[in-house]
Structure formats: structure tokens, C-alpha cells
Amino acid sequence: MRLQGKKAVITGGGSGIGKAIALRFAEQGAQVLIAARRSERLAETARLSPKIDWVSVDLTAPEGPQQLVQAAAEKLGGIDVLVNNSGIFLAETIEKTPDDLYDKLFAVNVKALYRMTQAALPVLRKSSAPAIVNIGSIVALAGLAQTTCYSATKGAVVQITKSLAVELGSEKIRVNCVCPGLIHTELTDQMMSDPDFAKMALPAYPLGRFGEVDDIAYACVYLASDEASWLTGVILPVDGGYTAC
């Protein structure tokens, strides 16, 4: 198993992409701690594997990241892999994006990730093969209307990834980023199952389909594994060819 013996913390692990990452990590031998605010979704995911535990925490709260690190110490005994997956999405024009939504997106998508990484670093340094995997988005790499604010947050995630890869390379802490294309989740299924939407959007994907959560999860498994031991600072689009066009 590719992650045998590894201890992984996955934020936003109760649903969607985070849930899939947690299940695939557990399947590959990792002990996993998932975190988010909604305890019922976390518990549902944890029931699917004996290798998954959970803790409810608000990572935007000042004490949130340190609470998660402490929970990882108690439940896992350390951290080898941190997957910064928590995030929120907004589709809106720049003129209709008020300051409070702008601030919320940056608080969740950037500041919480930044502070979670800060909090986890002392523990990651104790690992023999530490790795951080950030979840970005293809809109950090290609322009898309009505995603200006969201794109800015994911662009920040991409640059945080690159800079940290350089900053932490001497300590052998690998930092990489997966940038998903449009993925089938509970939040997107209704939109993506609309024939008119599919007719409009699918031509942008050379492989002719939208993504599944496991497409992202398997990419994260690889980047977290020792097979990727010479990969850091990589921004990996998992997007069916969208950013190749």
C-alpha cells in the first residue's frame, strides 16, 4: 500500500473531494484525521473506514489550526501528510462581490490554509517523509468569468505552494498543489447533469468528460506517497486537458 504507516490530516474531509481523499488515503494504508466544522458529515465519512478519525474545528478561528494539530498529536501521534483541502466557492461578477464575501473567501481559502500550515510545521518536521498537498483550482491558471475573487484566492494558494516548496526544501518538506477542473460533487451535480450546461461546458475538456472526486484523490495519493519523493513545488492540473487548450 502506497501510504502504509503514514499519518495524514485532511481539512474539509467530510464531503466532496476531501471525503474522497480521506477514503483513498485510508485504502492505501494511512491513518487519517479529517477536520471541518460540520460534525455530522465528518462522522458519516469516518464510519466508512476504521482508519479514519475526525474532529470538528473552525480553521478560521484564531485557535482553530492549533486545535487541529493538537488533535492530530492525540489521535495519530503526529503528522506526515497535511492536505489543505478546505475551501468555499463563489461565482459572481466583481461588481456584485461585496467586501464581506471577499473577506470570507480569503479567510477560508487563503488565511486558514496559511495558518494551518504554520501550525503543522513543527510536527511535520518530526516526520521522516513530510508532505503538504494544497488544493487549488484551474481558475488559478486560466481566466474564467465571474470567478475573479475565487480565482484570486486559488492563485494565492498556487504561489504559497511554490514559495513554501523553496523555503522548506532544505528541510525535505515537500509542498505540492493539485488544481481540479470541474468535478462532480453534491454541490455541482445538479448543474453538471443539465444537458444544456454540459453542451456548453464539455467542449472545453479535451477528454470529453467532467471530473470525479477520485480523479483528485488519486493525484493526492501520489503526491503524498514516497513515489513522489523528488517532486516539490509542482502545480498539477487534474482537469481533463482544460488548461492545455
C-alpha positions as CSV (number, residue, x, y, z in Angstrom):
1,M,0.0,0.0,0.0
2,R,1.4,3.4,-1.1
3,L,0.7,5.3,2.2
4,Q,1.2,2.5,4.7
5,G,2.1,3.8,8.1
6,K,1.6,7.5,7.2
7,K,-0.4,9.8,9.4
8,A,-2.5,12.3,7.4
9,V,-4.6,15.3,8.3
10,I,-7.2,16.3,5.7
11,T,-9.1,19.6,6.1
12,G,-12.6,19.7,4.7
13,G,-12.7,15.9,4.9
14,G,-16.4,15.4,5.5
15,S,-17.7,15.6,1.9
16,G,-16.9,16.0,-1.7
17,I,-13.2,16.0,-2.7
18,G,-12.0,15.9,0.9
19,K,-14.1,12.8,1.7
20,A,-12.7,11.0,-1.4
21,I,-9.1,11.9,-0.4
22,A,-9.7,10.5,3.1
23,L,-11.1,7.3,1.8
24,R,-8.3,6.7,-0.7
25,F,-5.7,7.6,1.8
26,A,-7.2,5.1,4.2
27,E,-7.4,2.5,1.5
28,Q,-3.7,3.0,0.8
29,G,-2.8,2.4,4.5
30,A,-2.7,5.8,6.0
31,Q,-4.2,6.7,9.4
32,V,-6.4,9.7,8.7
33,L,-7.8,12.6,10.7
34,I,-10.4,14.6,8.9
35,A,-11.5,18.1,10.1
36,A,-14.2,20.6,9.3
37,R,-17.0,22.4,11.1
38,R,-19.9,20.1,10.4
39,S,-19.5,17.1,12.8
40,E,-22.3,15.1,11.3
41,R,-20.7,14.9,7.8
42,L,-17.3,14.1,9.4
43,A,-18.8,11.3,11.4
44,E,-20.5,9.8,8.3
45,T,-17.2,9.7,6.5
46,A,-15.3,8.2,9.4
47,R,-17.8,5.4,9.7
48,L,-16.7,4.3,6.2
49,S,-13.3,3.2,7.4
50,P,-11.7,2.2,10.7
51,K,-8.6,4.1,9.6
52,I,-10.4,7.5,9.6
53,D,-11.0,9.6,12.7
54,W,-12.4,13.1,12.9
55,V,-12.5,16.3,14.8
56,S,-14.9,19.3,14.4
57,V,-12.9,22.6,14.3
58,D,-13.3,26.0,12.7
59,L,-10.0,26.7,11.0
60,T,-10.9,30.4,10.5
61,A,-10.9,30.9,14.3
62,P,-7.7,32.1,15.8
63,E,-7.3,28.9,17.9
64,G,-8.6,26.5,15.1
65,P,-5.3,25.4,13.4
66,Q,-3.6,24.7,16.7
67,Q,-6.6,22.7,18.0
68,L,-6.3,20.5,14.9
69,V,-2.6,20.0,15.4
70,Q,-3.2,19.0,19.0
71,A,-6.0,16.6,17.9
72,A,-3.6,15.0,15.4
73,A,-1.0,14.6,18.2
74,E,-3.5,12.8,20.4
75,K,-5.3,10.7,17.7
76,L,-2.5,10.0,15.3
77,G,0.7,10.6,17.2
78,G,2.0,13.1,14.6
79,I,1.6,14.3,11.1
80,D,3.4,13.0,8.0
81,V,0.9,14.5,5.4
82,L,-1.2,17.6,5.5
83,V,-3.8,18.1,2.9
84,N,-5.2,21.6,2.8
85,N,-8.5,21.0,1.1
86,S,-10.9,23.3,3.0
87,G,-12.4,25.9,0.8
88,I,-15.5,27.8,-0.4
89,F,-16.6,28.8,-3.9
90,L,-18.2,32.0,-5.2
91,A,-19.4,32.6,-8.7
92,E,-20.2,36.3,-9.0
93,T,-19.1,39.4,-11.0
94,I,-16.6,41.7,-9.5
95,E,-19.3,44.5,-9.2
96,K,-21.6,42.2,-7.2
97,T,-19.0,40.9,-4.8
98,P,-19.3,42.8,-1.5
99,D,-16.5,43.3,0.9
100,D,-17.8,40.7,3.4
101,L,-17.9,37.9,0.8
102,Y,-14.4,38.9,-0.4
103,D,-13.1,38.8,3.1
104,K,-14.8,35.4,3.8
105,L,-13.3,33.8,0.7
106,F,-9.8,34.9,1.6
107,A,-10.3,33.9,5.3
108,V,-11.3,30.4,4.4
109,N,-9.3,29.7,1.2
110,V,-6.1,31.5,2.0
111,K,-5.6,32.6,5.6
112,A,-6.9,29.3,7.1
113,L,-4.6,27.3,4.8
114,Y,-1.7,29.6,5.6
115,R,-2.2,29.4,9.4
116,M,-2.9,25.7,9.3
117,T,0.4,25.2,7.6
118,Q,2.2,27.4,10.1
119,A,0.7,25.4,13.0
120,A,1.5,22.0,11.4
121,L,5.2,22.7,10.5
122,P,6.7,21.9,14.0
123,V,5.0,18.5,13.8
124,L,5.8,17.8,10.1
125,R,9.5,18.5,10.9
126,K,9.4,15.3,13.1
127,S,8.3,13.1,10.2
128,S,10.8,11.1,8.1
129,A,8.9,12.0,4.9
130,P,6.8,15.1,5.4
131,A,4.5,16.3,2.6
132,I,1.9,19.1,2.2
133,V,-0.7,18.9,-0.6
134,N,-2.7,22.0,-1.3
135,I,-5.9,22.0,-3.3
136,G,-6.1,24.8,-5.8
137,S,-8.2,25.2,-8.9
138,I,-7.9,25.5,-12.6
139,V,-9.2,29.1,-12.3
140,A,-5.8,29.9,-10.7
141,L,-4.3,29.0,-14.0
142,A,-6.8,30.2,-16.6
143,G,-9.3,33.0,-16.6
144,L,-13.0,32.4,-16.2
145,A,-15.7,35.0,-15.9
146,Q,-17.5,35.5,-12.6
147,T,-14.7,33.9,-10.6
148,T,-12.4,36.9,-10.0
149,C,-12.4,36.7,-6.2
150,Y,-12.3,32.9,-6.0
151,S,-9.6,32.8,-8.7
152,A,-7.6,35.3,-6.6
153,T,-7.7,33.1,-3.6
154,K,-6.7,30.0,-5.5
155,G,-3.9,32.0,-7.3
156,A,-2.7,32.8,-3.8
157,V,-2.7,29.0,-2.9
158,V,-0.6,28.3,-6.0
159,Q,2.0,30.9,-5.1
160,I,2.1,29.8,-1.4
161,T,2.8,26.3,-2.7
162,K,5.7,27.4,-4.9
163,S,7.3,29.7,-2.3
164,L,6.9,27.1,0.5
165,A,8.5,24.4,-1.7
166,V,11.6,26.6,-2.0
167,E,11.5,27.8,1.7
168,L,11.1,24.3,3.1
169,G,13.1,22.3,0.6
170,S,16.2,22.3,2.7
171,E,14.2,20.6,5.5
172,K,12.9,17.9,3.0
173,I,9.3,19.1,3.4
174,R,7.6,18.7,0.0
175,V,4.9,21.1,-0.9
176,N,2.7,20.5,-4.0
177,C,-0.7,21.6,-5.3
178,V,-3.5,19.9,-7.2
179,C,-5.7,22.1,-9.3
180,P,-9.0,20.4,-10.1
181,G,-11.2,21.1,-13.1
182,L,-14.9,20.9,-12.8
183,I,-15.7,17.9,-10.5
184,H,-18.9,16.0,-9.8
185,T,-19.8,16.6,-6.2
186,E,-23.1,17.1,-4.2
187,L,-22.8,20.8,-4.8
188,T,-22.3,20.6,-8.6
189,D,-24.2,17.5,-9.7
190,Q,-27.4,19.3,-10.4
191,M,-25.7,21.9,-12.6
192,M,-23.5,19.4,-14.3
193,S,-26.3,17.0,-15.1
194,D,-28.1,19.7,-17.0
195,P,-27.8,18.8,-20.7
196,D,-27.6,22.5,-21.7
197,F,-24.8,23.1,-19.3
198,A,-22.9,20.0,-20.4
199,K,-23.4,21.0,-24.1
200,M,-21.9,24.4,-23.3
201,A,-19.1,23.4,-20.9
202,L,-17.8,20.0,-22.1
203,P,-16.1,21.2,-25.3
204,A,-13.6,22.9,-23.1
205,Y,-12.4,19.5,-21.8
206,P,-10.4,17.5,-24.4
207,L,-11.1,14.2,-22.7
208,G,-14.8,14.7,-23.1
209,R,-16.0,14.3,-19.5
210,F,-16.1,16.2,-16.2
211,G,-14.0,15.0,-13.3
212,E,-14.9,12.7,-10.5
213,V,-13.7,13.1,-6.9
214,D,-11.5,10.1,-7.2
215,D,-9.6,11.8,-10.0
216,I,-8.4,14.3,-7.5
217,A,-8.0,11.8,-4.7
218,Y,-5.7,9.5,-6.6
219,A,-3.5,12.5,-7.6
220,C,-3.2,13.4,-3.9
221,V,-2.3,9.8,-3.0
222,Y,0.6,10.0,-5.4
223,L,1.8,13.4,-4.2
224,A,1.7,12.2,-0.6
225,S,3.5,9.0,-1.3
226,D,7.2,8.2,-1.3
227,E,6.9,7.7,-5.1
228,A,6.8,11.5,-5.4
229,S,9.9,12.0,-3.2
230,W,11.6,14.2,-5.7
231,L,8.5,16.3,-6.5
232,T,8.0,19.7,-4.8
233,G,6.6,23.0,-6.0
234,V,4.5,21.1,-8.6
235,I,1.2,22.7,-9.7
236,L,-0.7,19.7,-11.1
237,P,-3.9,20.4,-13.1
238,V,-6.2,17.5,-12.9
239,D,-8.7,18.8,-15.4
240,G,-9.2,16.5,-18.4
241,G,-7.0,18.8,-20.5
242,Y,-8.9,22.1,-19.8
243,T,-5.7,24.1,-19.1
244,A,-4.0,22.6,-22.2
245,C,-6.4,24.4,-24.6
